[in-house]
Structures are given as structure tokens and as C-alpha cells.
Amino acid sequence: MTKTRNNHYVPQWYQESFFEPGRNTYSYLDLNPRQHALSDGRVATEKSKFDSPTSRAFCQRDLYSTFFMTSVNDEVERKLFGDIDTRGAHAVRAFLGEDASEWHRHFTTFFEYLDIQKVRTPKGLDWLREQYPRLTQNDLMFEMQGIRMMHCTIWTEGVREIVSAQDADVKFIVSDHPVTIYNHAIPPDAKGNGYPKEPSIALKGSQTIFPLSRDFCLILTNLEYAKDHSANPLEKRTFAGNYRNSMVRTDAFIRTRRLTGDEVIRVNRVLKARAKRYIAAGKEEWLYPEASSAEPWADLRGAFLPPKGDLWHFGGEMFARFESGEVHYQDAFGRTEKEREFLKRKPPSKPPHARDLCGCGSGRRFGACCERKPVALRRTWEERSIRERNLMLFSGISKILGMTQDRDWITVRREITDEKIRDVYGLYDALWPRETNLLAMLPKPDGEARAIYTGVLHPSVISSCALGLSLYFDELLIEHPLIHPRTVNKKFSPLEHPKMYRQEFLKSVALLTVIMPLVEQGIVTLFPDPCNFDFHLRDQMFAMAKFRSNGIKVDPKEEAGFMQMMKEEHKRSMLLLPRKALRHQVLLDSPTLDEKAVEALLDGFDRLREQDPLAVLQEGSFEGGEGGGQFLPFKMAPNFEITMYLAQATGSCIVTDSIFRWRELTAAAGRRMQGASPLSQLRAGMEQAEFVFPYDVQEICSLAEHGAFGGYPGIMRKVFKYLSSLSTKGPKRNVEASLNAEFKRVHASTARVAKKSRAHLSEARVSCLWPAGGIQDNAVNRLLLMSSSEHHLATAPMALFVNSNVAER
């Protein structure tokens, strides 16, 4: 079979719609013609203007080819684009007409085609390549297919307009990047917006332009900007999430505007400014719109604004009733829940004073928190922070369960009811709406010494080292133990069947009680699982984890404290059995016992239940029927993909005490290992040292308040910064020697102070992972790209493994 290696990134059928009547060629302009050095020293420049048929225009050899040894594969061109172009041609022609039934039939295909056309061009592929540290050609083709349909939700929720140039003496041109983004506040030469970047479609002022033919052009505008032209064009639109299910009218297209020649020229000027190298037009003079349009970039926007009188087609609220009786609600931005006003916060009109509390809700002073950070790297000031919501949650739990200083834990446990469990999960649901923008609330890579913990979330395990780790960093991120009730099937929801959650609820509350002093002090951040708010992220993560873990065997005995924890969990499960079932079990094991001895043994079980702070004291927890049994999830969280996702999004070092998670991280680093590992002396010194970890929370708080471990965040900050810039600045031997010397000083002084404090300490060895290329997985970078993250790191620079399998001192 003949290989298709001359790949048209602008389909020939599309190009044909820009020919002048009766012609089969158009004027073609090379904006950057090639130059050749001649033997006599002169430089010859290739021809920049010529007439061209579609067979020779907008194509590039092996743009989509994949390579396996010496074999060339053209399946991306033949199978992927062959199908998309066939269906896309019918869809584009449907929208050139005025039959609303055809728009409806081809609606999804039309936006699918628009999405792939944006990324399939040389400029689009260069942009995609920039989102990853390194991609082979084969990787690039895989990632291109992986992000398909990314823009469709935002596009379809906006104002959709098709303008006409039928009355104009100038027609639309075609460029080598025909799906073009115009934002009046971001000209092509704006700082940070150079090739191959374009303004994000999620920005309020960003408008998508796509000429359908010489006479018609599609313009997509975000609703907020269409309604209010004074809206900040650089802010993200409300609820700007990708890959959401959304309900829109397929027949809502504004088709009333007929552009003048001057307005068409302005459109063409934007198309040319955003092209990579080539443009084409029915007439040669149309290739130079800048000759007739010299106004500032911002002044071009008048040609793109939809008429306000036609905006009634868009926005508003929708209600849809299904055969099941359920009613779907959606607002103008695709949200399926009403906003919760008690979670909103109005930012101050002017910056606060340095001594005022920071607007991000960290609990710190503005001068010590956000003052020196660029606005883009601050956590949102428009909503209650993660810390504030955790404090509100724990305050609510304390009131619901009656947790006061004069009530012991046994009394609190004994008085827990299913209604109280339902109320707590209801409060958590209220504090964390399903459509929360979690990335806006999480910290950004801002230079602070930050770490994310991944390991077993269990109150009997996490205290051994994870909580003490908070002293070594400015901030430690730990996943929230409570399950979000809206993310599980109703048959297993704690709001519907709270009895199933008696054991899980007790463990979660116990863990919260342990951690909350560190949360209040601001050194630990309990964040909810990001998959709670992005089901596409959840589904992608599950698929990636399944593919990655295929064939991997796990030996639970290797995990520190794991087997002991499981034995304790099994004992608690047995103690949940009703007295009658326990009696039966006792007699099966010891049939010779008399009644008095059996009763004494059963009374002993009751005392064991009371003495175990994680044991449920309510009877009937294992009763059958709907809602019977106990939901007992095992949480080693976050998993590898979400740990990497959050580490890159927040600029965090990864820390774990799980040998299983550590092997996943070292495997990811090994796949991308390049050159010798940096900081070899420091790594050797750290791995030979013994680290101390306080495990009493009150002692951790006291040590943090007095700065006993104050030298460590500083050195962690410097190591992280050095590793993050290694790929661009290269190794610096003097810096590495300085860091090694500083570690020795800090470690020795910290150990002395910690031991003098008489705090309860455990000791552990630490292994370091900081390969020259960072820890990176393309799948994780794809997740970040899909989530519209804008300020994440390309890799996770470092990870630490804490071997906490040591005796307490």
C-alpha cells in the first residue's frame, strides 16, 4: 500500500471554498520564505508569492507520520483525519446553509472538527509540544489524540455567530492556522504570548475565529464579554472547565450581521497575524490587510462583537425533565448547582496593609503571605479558602457530635447516631460543591517549600512520620479523609445510608481531630480529592492507573506498619458483630466453656471496644437489608497520577512512607532519566543521616511555633529551586557544595534542639529521588493540560521516601 506522507493540515475540500468563482487556484503567500547561501557568498530568497492549487498548499511531509525503526506508518493521516475530514466537510457545509435541522444533526461533529483543526496544524503541534518537557514524533501523535475535544464545552456554551462577507468587496482569507484566537488585550507581540502561544479560549475576552468559506466566518464569544464589553478580558470566564457535559441549544446561531469590506479586512488582519507562515486568498491584494488597517490591535474588536439585540438566544437557566422523573438544572455557564453565597468572598478594592490578614484565607499576614507573589500565583481571594472550609467543617463536626473539653471520646463515640453521620457528610457536601474550582484554591509554584504527602490515610499510621514532616517544609499537603457524598452511587452514599459509614466515619473524624491543630496553625493543608470536582479527570486517572499497574504485584508485608494496621482493622470488624453472633463464634472455637465464662468473655469484648478509640460502639452495624454492612475503603492517597498532578500544579516535593508508591515514582523517573543525577553529595549525606520526627501533634505545634526546625524549609526551598532550574541553567558545582554544607549545619543543629525539647520522637532514614530530567509522565502532563492548569511545573523535581519502620524513642 502506498504511504500517505504529504500531509494536508488544512484539508483540500476546505481550501476549495476560498477560490474565486471559476478558478481552481488562489494567491498564496509565504510570510517567511526560505533562504539559500550561494557559492559566491550571496543569499538567494525563494519566491514568496505564487498561485497554487490545493494539492500544493498547506501541506507538510511526514507531519502526522509515525516511525517504528525504519518503518513509516500513516494511520493517523488515513484513519484519524480521513474520518474526521469526511464528517467535518459535511458539518461545515451544513453551517454554510440555513437549515436548523442540519445544524442539529452535525452540531457535535462540527465542534469536534473545529477542535482537531486547531491542534493539527504545524503551529498547533508546536504549541502541544511545548506543554511537555520532551516528546518524540510518535509521542506527539499520541498526545494530539489524547486531548481531542478539549475546547468543545467552552465553545458551545458561548455566543455563536456566523457573519457574512457577501456584500463586501473583500473576502475572507485562509491561513495555515485557520482556527484563530483574538483577544483585544493580547496582541501577537505581547510578552509571554509569542509563537506558538495564543490567548486561552477560557479568558473572557478571547474570541475564536474560523472562516467557513470566502463569504462566511464563525465567531465564538464568551457570554460574559458579549453581554458586557467592559469585562476584564484577561480574567477566566465563569466555570471555565473542559470536558464537561453541558446542555446547549443547537439551533442558536446569530446570522444577521453582514460585514463591510473594512470589517472583513480587520478579520483578515487577525488571521494573518496569528498564522505561522502561509496565507492564501482569492485575490492577491487581500493578502495584505495591514495595508488598509493600521489601527491598534485593541481597536479591531468592533468587527468581532456580536449584536446585543440577538443575545437573548444564549444564557439563562435550563430545566430538563427525563423519563425517570429526574430534573436536570443548568445555569448560563453550565453549572448544575446554585452558587453558595456563604462560600463567596468579595476581594478588597485595594491591597491590604502588610499586617492585615491575607485575602487568600491562609491565616497569615498579607506581608508574610501574598504581598510579594504575582497575582497569577496567588490562591483565589474570591472564595473561602481550603483552610477556612476545614475550620468550618471541624467546628460543625464538634457541634454535631458534642465534642467539648468536658466530654471524653468514649462518650462522644457512644452518642454518635446515623442522623449525626448524615449531618456531617451533608455539611461537607455544602462546603465543597461538586463544581468547585479546586486548582484556583490550591497553592501555585511560588517558591515556597511545599510538600505533598502520599501514603496510607489512617489515624494509626499517619502520625508515625507524615505529621512530623510538616516541620521540614513551609506547607504540607495531605488529602482529606472524608469521602465526598456526591461522588458515590446513591446506593452507597452516606447521605442515603449513613449506617454503612459508622466505622469509616469514626476513623475519618479521629484523623481530623489529630490533624486539625496543624491545619489551624497553617502548616498542613487538608485538600479534597480533585477527582471529586472533575469526573473527566477521575475517569482519565482510572484508565491511566489501570494501564500502568497491569501486571504489578504488591506485597503488603513490605509496607511499614501495614500488616499491624490490617490486624487491628480485622479485630474491629469482629467486634462489630452483634453479641449473639460473637457468642456463637466463641462456642465454635471453645465449645467446653460454661455460660459464666462465655459471658465474661463477651463482657471483655465490650471493654475492648471501649478501649479502642477507633471501634464503633453502636449495635446492629452489620445488620442486613438495604444499607447493611460497613463500607470500609482502604486509602493510600493520592494515587501516583494525582500525586504527580498536584505536585506539578502546586510546586511541591513529593514525600511518602509507602514503598509501593516509592517504586512507582522511581519507575517514572527511570523512564525519563537523562545524565548523571545532580546534588550527589547532598543526596549521599541526606541518605546517611538519621532524621527525627515528632509524632505528638501538640509537640509538633510547639516546635513549629518556636522555629525548632526553622532551617529545614529554607534548605528544601533552595534544593527545589535548584532542581527546577537545572534543565535551563545547568549544574553549578559551587551551589551544590554550598547546599551540602548548609544541610550538615542545619541537620546537626535541628537534631540537638529536637532532642533537648524532650518531645516524643521517632527516627527514620530518608531516600532522595531527584533525577536530572525530573520525575515526569506524559499522562500526568496531559491531565494538567486538560484541567486548564496554567502555572504548573513541567516535571516534579524531587521526591523523598521516609522509612518510618523504626522504634519510638
C-alpha positions in Angstrom: 0.0 0.0 0.0 1.3 3.5 -0.9 2.1 5.6 2.2 0.4 9.0 2.6 3.3 11.1 3.7 2.4 14.5 2.2 0.0 15.6 5.0 -2.5 18.4 4.4 -3.1 20.1 7.7 -5.7 22.3 6.1 -7.9 19.9 4.1 -8.2 20.4 0.4 -12.0 20.4 0.5 -11.8 23.4 2.9 -9.4 25.3 0.8 -11.6 25.0 -2.3 -14.3 27.1 -0.6 -12.0 30.1 -0.8 -11.5 30.1 -4.6 -12.9 32.9 -6.6 -15.8 31.7 -8.9 -14.5 29.9 -11.9 -10.9 29.4 -10.5 -9.2 26.4 -9.1 -6.1 28.2 -7.7 -5.6 31.1 -5.3 -2.8 33.5 -4.4 -0.5 32.0 -1.9 1.9 34.0 0.3 4.9 32.7 2.2 5.5 35.0 5.1 9.0 33.7 5.8 10.4 32.3 2.5 13.5 30.1 2.8 16.9 31.5 2.1 19.9 29.7 0.5 23.5 30.6 0.6 25.1 30.6 -2.8 28.7 29.5 -3.6 29.7 33.1 -4.3 28.5 34.3 -0.9 25.2 35.8 -1.9 21.9 34.8 -0.3 19.0 33.8 -2.5 15.5 34.0 -1.2 12.8 31.7 -2.5 9.7 33.2 -4.1 7.2 34.4 -1.6 4.1 34.8 -3.8 2.6 32.4 -6.3 -0.6 30.9 -7.5 -1.3 27.4 -6.1 -3.8 24.6 -6.3 -4.9 22.8 -3.2 -2.7 19.9 -3.8 0.4 22.0 -3.2 -0.8 24.3 -0.4 -0.9 23.9 3.4 0.8 20.5 3.5 4.0 19.2 5.1 5.8 15.9 4.6 5.5 13.4 7.5 3.7 15.9 9.7 1.5 13.1 11.0 3.7 10.0 10.2 4.8 7.7 13.0 8.0 5.7 12.9 9.0 2.3 14.1 12.6 1.6 13.3 12.8 2.0 9.5 9.1 1.6 9.0 6.8 4.6 8.4 3.2 4.4 9.4 0.5 6.7 8.0 -2.5 5.6 10.1 -3.0 8.9 11.8 -3.5 10.6 8.3 -5.6 7.8 6.8 -7.7 6.6 9.7 -8.0 9.6 12.1 -8.0 12.5 9.8 -9.6 10.6 6.9 -12.7 10.0 9.1 -12.7 13.5 10.7 -12.3 15.3 7.4 -15.1 13.3 5.7 -17.5 14.1 8.5 -16.2 17.6 9.0 -16.8 18.5 5.4 -20.5 17.6 5.7 -20.7 19.6 9.0 -19.1 22.8 7.7 -21.3 22.7 4.6 -24.3 22.3 6.9 -23.5 25.5 8.7 -22.9 27.4 5.5 -26.6 26.8 4.9 -29.6 27.9 7.0 -31.3 24.6 7.7 -31.5 24.3 11.5 -32.3 20.6 11.4 -28.9 20.1 9.6 -27.2 22.2 12.2 -28.6 19.9 14.9 -27.6 16.8 13.0 -24.0 17.9 12.5 -23.6 20.0 15.7 -21.3 17.7 17.6 -19.2 16.8 14.5 -18.8 20.4 13.7 -17.2 21.3 17.0 -15.2 18.1 17.0 -13.7 19.1 13.7 -13.1 22.6 14.9 -11.2 21.3 17.9 -8.9 18.9 16.0 -8.3 21.6 13.3 -6.9 23.9 16.0 -4.3 21.5 17.1 -3.4 19.6 13.9 -1.6 22.5 12.2 2.2 23.0 12.5 1.5 25.8 14.9 -0.9 23.8 16.9 1.5 20.9 17.2 4.3 23.2 18.2 2.1 24.5 21.0 1.3 21.0 22.1 4.9 20.0 22.1 5.6 22.9 24.4 3.3 21.5 27.0 5.6 18.6 27.7 9.3 18.5 28.6 10.2 16.3 25.6 8.1 14.4 23.0 9.1 12.1 20.2 7.1 12.3 17.0 5.3 9.2 18.0 4.5 10.6 21.4 3.3 13.9 19.8 0.8 12.0 17.7 -0.4 10.1 20.7 -0.9 13.2 22.8 -2.6 15.0 20.0 -5.3 12.3 20.0 -5.3 12.3 23.8 -6.5 15.9 24.1 -9.2 15.7 21.5 -12.5 17.6 22.2 -10.7 19.7 24.9 -12.2 23.1 23.7 -15.7 21.9 22.8 -17.6 22.6 26.1 -16.4 26.2 26.4 -17.1 26.9 22.7 -20.6 25.5 22.7 -21.6 27.4 25.9 -20.6 30.7 24.3 -22.3 33.0 21.9 -22.2 31.5 18.4 -22.3 33.9 15.4 -21.8 33.4 11.6 -21.1 36.6 9.9 -21.3 37.2 6.1 -19.0 38.9 3.7 -21.4 38.5 0.8 -21.9 42.3 0.4 -18.3 43.2 0.9 -15.7 43.8 -1.9 -13.2 41.8 0.2 -13.5 38.2 1.1 -12.1 36.1 4.0 -8.6 34.6 3.6 -7.4 31.1 4.7 -4.3 30.7 6.9 -2.1 27.8 8.0 -3.8 28.1 11.4 -7.4 28.7 10.5 -8.9 28.3 14.0 -7.6 31.6 15.4 -8.0 33.3 18.8 -8.4 37.0 19.1 -8.2 38.8 22.5 -8.2 42.6 22.2 -5.9 42.9 25.3 -3.3 40.4 24.0 -1.6 41.5 20.7 0.6 39.0 18.9 3.8 40.7 20.3 2.6 40.7 23.9 5.1 39.5 26.4 4.7 35.8 27.1 2.4 35.4 24.2 5.0 34.7 21.4 4.8 31.9 18.9 3.3 29.3 19.3 1.1 30.6 22.1 -2.3 32.1 21.6 -4.7 33.5 24.3 -6.6 30.9 26.1 -10.2 30.4 24.9 -11.2 30.4 28.6 -10.4 34.1 29.0 -13.4 36.3 29.0 -12.2 38.5 26.1 -11.0 35.6 23.9 -12.9 35.1 20.7 -12.5 32.2 18.3 -12.5 32.9 14.6 -12.9 30.3 11.9 -13.6 31.3 8.3 -16.1 28.7 6.9 -15.6 29.9 3.3 -14.7 33.1 1.4 -18.2 34.5 2.3 -18.8 33.2 5.8 -16.9 33.3 9.1 -17.7 31.7 12.5 -17.1 33.9 15.6 -17.4 32.4 19.1 -17.6 34.8 22.0 -17.7 34.1 25.8 -21.1 35.1 27.1 -19.9 37.5 29.8 -17.8 39.5 27.4 -20.6 39.5 24.8 -23.0 41.0 27.3 -20.5 43.4 28.9 -17.7 44.7 26.7 -16.0 46.3 29.7 -15.5 42.8 31.3 -11.8 42.2 32.2 -10.6 40.4 29.0 -7.8 38.7 30.9 -10.0 37.0 33.6 -11.2 33.5 33.1 -14.9 33.1 32.3 -17.1 31.7 34.9 -16.9 27.9 35.3 -14.3 27.5 32.6 -13.9 23.8 32.8 -13.1 21.4 29.9 -14.7 18.1 29.1 -18.0 18.8 31.0 -21.4 17.5 29.9 -23.4 20.6 29.1 -26.8 21.3 27.6 -27.0 23.9 24.8 -29.3 24.9 22.0 -28.0 23.5 18.7 -30.1 26.0 16.7 -28.8 29.1 18.4 -26.6 30.9 15.9 -26.7 34.6 15.2 -26.7 35.1 11.4 -27.8 38.7 11.0 -24.5 40.6 10.5 -23.3 41.4 7.0 -19.7 42.9 7.3 -18.4 45.8 5.3 -15.2 45.5 3.4 -13.3 47.3 6.1 -14.6 44.8 8.7 -13.5 41.8 6.6 -10.1 43.4 6.3 -9.8 43.6 10.1 -10.8 39.9 10.4 -8.2 39.0 7.8 -5.6 41.1 9.7 -6.1 38.9 12.8 -5.9 35.7 10.7 -2.7 36.8 9.1 -1.1 38.0 12.4 -1.8 34.6 14.0 -0.6 32.5 11.1 2.7 30.6 11.3 4.0 31.0 7.8 1.4 30.8 5.0 -1.9 32.5 4.0 -3.9 32.4 0.8 -6.7 34.4 -0.8 -8.9 34.6 -3.8 -7.2 37.8 -4.9 -3.6 38.9 -4.3 -4.5 42.3 -2.8 -6.4 40.6 0.0 -3.1 39.1 1.3 -2.1 42.5 2.7 -4.9 43.6 5.1 -2.3 45.6 7.1 -2.1 48.0 4.1 -5.7 49.1 4.8 -5.9 48.5 8.5 -3.3 50.2 10.7 -5.4 50.8 13.9 -4.2 49.4 17.2 -4.9 45.8 17.9 -7.5 46.6 20.6 -9.4 48.7 18.1 -10.0 45.7 15.8 -12.5 44.3 18.3 -15.5 46.1 16.8 -15.6 43.7 13.9 -16.0 40.7 16.2 -18.6 41.9 18.7 -22.0 40.1 18.3 -25.1 42.4 18.2 -26.5 42.8 21.8 -30.1 42.6 20.5 -29.6 38.9 19.5 -28.0 37.7 22.7 -31.4 36.5 24.1 -30.7 33.2 22.3 -27.9 32.5 24.9 -27.6 32.2 28.6 -30.4 31.9 31.1 -31.3 28.8 33.1 -32.4 25.4 31.7 -34.6 22.7 33.2 -35.0 19.3 31.6 -37.2 16.5 32.9 -36.3 13.0 32.0 -38.5 9.8 31.8 -37.1 8.7 35.1 -38.7 11.8 36.7 -35.4 13.4 37.5 -35.0 17.1 36.6 -31.7 18.5 35.2 -30.9 22.1 36.1 -28.2 24.2 34.4 -27.4 27.9 34.6 -25.9 30.1 31.9 -22.4 28.8 32.5 -23.1 25.1 32.6 -23.3 24.8 36.4 -25.8 22.3 37.8 -25.9 23.8 41.3 -26.8 27.2 42.6 -23.9 29.2 43.9 -23.4 29.0 47.7 -23.2 32.6 48.8 -21.7 31.8 52.2 -18.6 30.5 50.4 -18.1 33.6 48.3 -15.9 36.5 49.4 -15.6 39.9 47.8 -11.9 40.9 47.3 -10.8 44.2 48.7 -10.9 47.2 46.4 -7.3 48.0 47.2 -4.4 45.9 48.6 -4.5 45.3 52.3 -1.7 46.6 54.6 1.2 44.2 55.3 -0.1 43.5 58.8 -3.7 42.7 57.7 -4.8 39.1 57.4 -4.2 37.9 53.8 -7.1 37.8 51.5 -6.3 34.2 50.4 -7.5 32.8 53.8 -4.2 31.3 54.9 -4.5 32.9 58.3 -1.2 34.7 57.8 -0.4 38.4 57.5 -0.5 39.8 54.0 3.1 40.9 54.2 4.2 37.3 55.0 1.9 35.6 52.5 0.7 37.0 49.2 2.2 40.5 49.1 5.3 39.5 47.1 3.6 37.0 44.9 2.3 37.9 41.4 -1.5 37.9 41.3 -1.4 34.9 38.9 0.4 32.8 41.6 -1.9 33.7 44.5 -4.7 31.4 45.6 -8.1 32.9 44.9 -9.4 35.7 47.0 -12.9 35.3 45.8 -13.9 32.2 47.8 -13.4 30.8 51.3 -10.0 29.1 51.3 -9.3 25.4 51.9 -8.1 26.2 55.4 -11.2 28.2 56.2 -13.5 25.5 55.0 -11.7 22.9 57.1 -12.0 25.0 60.2 -15.8 25.5 59.4 -16.1 21.8 58.9 -14.4 20.8 62.1 -16.4 23.4 64.1 -19.6 21.9 62.6 -18.4 18.4 63.5 -17.7 19.4 67.0 -21.2 20.9 67.4 -22.9 18.0 65.8 -21.1 15.3 67.9 -20.9 17.4 71.1 -17.1 17.3 71.2 -16.2 19.5 74.1 -13.3 19.5 76.6 -15.5 18.1 79.4 -16.7 15.1 77.3 -14.4 12.1 76.8 -14.0 10.3 73.4 -15.9 7.2 74.7 -19.0 9.3 75.4 -18.8 11.1 72.0 -18.5 7.7 70.2 -21.3 6.2 72.2 -23.7 9.1 71.3 -22.9 9.0 67.5 -26.1 8.4 65.6 -26.8 7.8 61.9 -28.5 11.2 61.8 -25.3 12.9 63.1 -23.3 11.0 60.5 -25.7 12.2 57.7 -25.4 15.8 59.1 -21.6 15.8 59.0 -21.5 14.5 55.4 -24.2 17.0 54.5 -22.0 19.7 55.9 -19.0 18.5 53.9 -21.1 18.5 50.8 -22.3 22.0 51.5 -18.7 23.2 52.0 -17.4 21.5 48.8 -19.9 21.9 45.9 -19.3 19.5 43.1 -18.4 22.3 40.7 -15.6 23.8 42.9 -12.6 25.1 41.0 -10.0 23.4 43.2 -7.0 24.4 41.2 -7.8 28.1 41.9 -7.8 27.3 45.7 -4.6 25.3 45.8 -1.2 27.0 46.0 0.8 27.6 42.9 4.6 27.1 42.3 5.5 30.3 44.1 8.9 29.4 45.6 7.7 28.3 49.0 9.0 25.0 50.4 6.0 22.8 49.9 5.4 19.0 50.0 2.6 16.7 49.2 2.2 13.5 51.2 1.1 10.3 49.5 0.5 7.3 51.7 -1.9 5.5 54.0 -4.6 7.8 55.4 -5.3 6.1 58.7 -5.0 7.6 62.1 -2.8 4.8 63.5 -0.3 5.1 60.6 -0.1 8.8 59.6 1.3 10.0 62.9 4.5 7.9 62.6 6.1 10.4 60.2 3.7 12.2 58.0 2.6 14.8 60.5 6.2 15.4 61.7 7.2 16.1 58.1 5.3 19.3 58.3 8.2 20.8 60.3 10.6 20.3 57.3 8.5 22.4 54.9 6.5 25.7 54.8 3.4 23.7 54.0 2.5 20.0 53.9 -0.5 18.9 51.7 -2.5 15.9 52.8 -5.6 14.5 51.2 -8.8 14.9 53.2 -10.0 11.7 54.8 -13.8 12.3 54.3 -15.4 10.8 51.3 -17.5 13.3 49.2 -21.1 12.0 49.4 -22.0 13.2 45.9 -19.2 11.2 44.2 -20.5 7.7 45.1 -23.6 5.9 43.9 -26.7 6.7 45.9 -26.9 3.1 47.0 -23.6 3.6 48.8 -24.0 7.3 49.7 -23.5 8.4 53.4 -26.4 10.8 52.9 -28.7 7.9 51.9 -27.3 5.1 54.1 -25.3 6.6 56.9 -25.3 3.4 58.9 -22.9 1.9 56.3 -20.4 4.6 57.3 -20.2 4.1 61.0 -16.7 2.7 61.0 -15.3 4.8 58.2 -16.9 8.0 59.7 -15.2 7.3 63.1 -11.8 6.8 61.6 -12.2 10.0 59.5 -13.2 12.1 62.5 -10.4 10.7 64.6 -7.9 11.6 61.8 -9.4 15.1 61.5 -9.1 15.6 65.3 -5.5 14.6 65.2 -4.6 16.9 62.2 -6.7 20.0 62.9 -4.2 21.8 65.2 -1.7 21.7 62.3 -4.4 22.9 59.9 -5.3 25.8 62.2 -1.6 26.7 62.5 -1.4 26.8 58.7 1.4 24.2 58.3 -0.9 21.4 57.0 -3.4 21.8 54.2 -6.1 19.1 54.0 -7.3 19.2 50.4 -10.2 17.2 48.9 -9.6 14.8 46.1 -9.5 16.8 42.9 -11.4 14.0 41.2 -14.5 14.9 43.3 -14.9 18.0 41.1 -13.8 16.7 37.7 -15.2 13.4 36.6 -13.3 13.5 33.4 -10.1 13.8 35.4 -11.3 10.8 37.5 -12.1 8.7 34.5 -8.8 9.5 32.8 -6.9 8.8 36.1 -8.5 5.4 36.5 -7.7 4.4 32.9 -4.1 5.5 33.3 -3.7 3.7 36.6 -5.2 0.5 35.2 -2.8 0.6 32.2 0.2 1.5 34.3 -0.3 -1.1 37.0 -1.1 -4.0 34.7 0.9 -7.0 36.0 2.4 -5.1 39.0 2.3 -7.2 42.2 2.1 -5.7 45.6 3.4 -7.4 48.8 1.5 -5.8 51.8 4.2 -7.1 54.1 6.7 -4.6 52.7 4.6 -1.6 53.8 5.7 -0.2 57.2 3.0 -0.8 59.8 0.6 -2.1 57.2 0.1 -5.6 58.5 -0.4 -4.4 62.0 -3.0 -1.9 60.9 -4.8 -4.6 59.0 -4.8 -6.9 62.0 -6.3 -4.1 64.1 -8.9 -3.5 61.4 -9.9 -7.1 61.3 -10.2 -7.1 65.1 -12.6 -4.1 64.9 -14.6 -5.8 62.3 -15.1 -8.8 64.6 -16.1 -6.5 67.4 -18.8 -5.1 65.2 -20.6 -8.4 65.3 -23.7 -8.5 67.5 -23.4 -10.2 70.9 -25.4 -13.2 69.7 -23.0 -13.7 66.7 -20.0 -13.3 69.0 -21.4 -15.9 71.4 -21.9 -18.3 68.5 -18.3 -17.8 67.4 -16.9 -18.2 70.9 -18.7 -21.5 71.3 -17.5 -22.7 68.0 -13.9 -22.0 69.0 -14.2 -23.1 72.6 -17.2 -25.5 73.0 -16.3 -26.5 76.6 -16.7 -23.1 78.1 -19.6 -22.7 80.5 -22.2 -19.9 80.4 -20.4 -17.8 83.0 -17.1 -17.9 81.2 -18.8 -17.1 77.8 -20.5 -14.0 79.4 -17.2 -12.9 80.9 -15.5 -13.2 77.5 -18.3 -11.2 75.9 -18.0 -8.5 78.5 -14.3 -8.4 77.8 -15.1 -7.8 74.1 -17.3 -4.9 75.2 -14.3 -3.4 77.2 -12.0 -3.9 74.2 -14.5 -1.9 72.1 -14.5 1.0 74.6 -10.7 0.9 74.9 -10.1 1.1 71.2 -10.6 4.7 70.1 -11.5 3.6 66.6 -14.0 1.0 67.5 -17.8 1.5 66.8 -19.9 1.3 69.9 -23.3 1.2 68.2 -25.2 -2.1 68.0 -26.5 -3.5 64.7 -23.8 -2.2 62.4 -23.7 -5.4 60.4 -27.5 -5.9 60.2 -28.7 -7.0 56.7 -31.1 -5.3 54.4 -30.6 -2.1 52.4 -27.8 -0.1 53.9 -26.5 -3.1 55.8 -22.8 -3.9 56.4 -20.0 -1.5 56.6 -18.2 0.5 53.9 -14.5 0.1 54.7 -12.3 1.7 52.0 -8.5 1.4 52.1 -7.0 4.8 51.4 -3.5 5.1 50.1 -3.9 8.5 48.6 -3.4 10.3 46.4 -2.5 7.7 43.8 0.5 8.1 41.6 -1.2 10.1 38.8 -2.9 12.6 41.2 0.2 12.9 43.4 2.2 13.9 40.3 -0.6 16.1 39.1 -0.8 18.0 42.3 3.0 18.2 42.8 3.4 19.9 39.5 0.3 22.1 39.9 1.4 23.3 43.4 5.2 23.2 43.1 5.6 20.5 45.7 8.2 18.0 46.7 6.6 14.5 46.9 7.0 12.7 50.2 5.9 9.2 51.0 6.4 6.5 53.6 5.0 3.8 51.2 7.5 1.5 49.5 4.9 0.8 46.8 4.4 4.4 46.0 8.2 4.9 46.0 8.7 2.2 43.4 6.1 3.9 41.2 8.0 7.2 41.5 11.4 5.6 40.8 10.0 3.8 37.8 8.6 7.1 36.4 12.0 8.8 37.0 13.8 5.9 35.3 11.8 6.2 32.2 13.0 9.7 31.7 16.4 9.5 33.3 18.9 11.7 31.5 22.5 12.2 32.5 24.1 12.0 36.0 21.9 12.7 39.0 22.6 16.2 40.4 23.4 17.1 44.0 25.1 13.7 44.5 27.0 14.8 47.7 23.9 16.2 49.3 21.9 13.1 48.4 24.5 10.9 49.9 24.6 13.0 53.1 20.9 13.0 53.5 20.5 9.3 52.9 23.2 8.5 55.5 21.7 10.8 58.1 19.0 9.9 60.7 16.0 12.2 60.7 13.8 12.8 63.8 10.0 13.1 63.5 7.9 14.2 66.4 4.6 12.3 66.4 2.6 14.1 69.1 0.6 16.9 67.4 0.8 19.3 70.3 4.6 18.9 70.4 4.7 19.5 66.6 2.8 22.7 67.0 5.1 23.9 69.8 8.2 23.1 67.8 6.8 24.9 64.8 5.9 27.9 66.8 9.4 28.2 68.3 11.1 27.5 64.9 13.0 24.5 66.2 13.1 23.1 62.6 13.4 26.5 61.0 16.5 25.8 59.0 14.9 23.0 57.0 12.2 24.9 55.0 15.0 27.2 53.8 17.2 24.4 52.5 14.3 22.5 51.0 13.3 25.7 49.2 16.8 26.1 47.8 17.1 22.5 46.7 13.8 22.6 45.0 14.6 25.8 43.2 18.0 24.5 42.0 16.5 21.2 40.7 13.6 23.1 39.0 16.1 25.3 37.0 18.6 22.6 36.3 17.4 22.0 32.7 17.8 25.7 31.7 20.7 26.8 33.8 22.7 23.6 34.1 24.6 22.3 37.1 26.5 24.7 39.4 29.2 22.9 41.4 29.7 25.8 43.8 25.9 25.9 44.5 25.9 22.1 45.1 28.8 22.3 47.5 27.1 25.2 49.4 23.8 23.3 49.7 25.7 20.2 51.1 27.5 22.3 53.7 24.3 24.1 54.7 22.5 20.7 55.1 25.1 19.5 57.5 24.9 22.6 59.7 21.1 22.6 59.7 20.7 18.9 60.3 23.1 18.8 63.3 21.6 21.9 65.0 18.0 20.7 64.4 18.7 17.3 65.9 20.2 18.8 69.0 17.3 21.2 69.5 14.7 18.4 68.9 16.3 16.1 71.4 16.6 18.8 74.1 12.9 19.6 73.7 12.1 16.2 75.2 9.5 15.7 72.5 8.4 12.2 71.6 10.5 11.3 68.6 10.8 8.6 66.1 13.8 8.2 63.8 13.9 7.4 60.1 16.2 7.2 57.1 15.3 9.3 54.0 15.9 8.3 50.4 16.2 11.0 47.8 14.9 11.0 44.2 15.9 14.0 42.1 17.0 12.9 38.6 18.4 15.5 36.2 15.3 15.3 34.0 12.9 15.4 36.9 10.1 12.9 37.6 7.7 13.1 34.7 4.9 11.1 33.0 3.3 12.4 29.8 -0.1 11.1 31.0 0.1 13.5 34.0 1.1 16.5 31.9 -1.9 15.6 29.7 -4.2 15.7 32.8 -2.9 19.1 33.7 -3.4 20.4 30.2 -7.0 19.0 30.2 -7.6 20.7 33.5 -6.7 24.2 32.2 -3.8 24.5 34.6 -1.7 27.4 33.5 1.1 27.7 36.1 2.2 24.2 36.7 5.7 22.7 36.5 6.7 20.6 33.6 8.1 17.9 35.9 8.1 17.1 39.6 11.7 18.0 40.5 12.1 15.9 43.7 10.7 13.2 45.9 11.6 11.8 49.3 11.0 8.3 50.8 10.8 8.2 54.6 11.5 4.7 56.1 9.4 5.0 59.2 9.7 1.4 60.2 11.7 2.2 63.4 11.0 2.1 67.1 9.8 5.1 69.0 12.2 6.7 71.4 
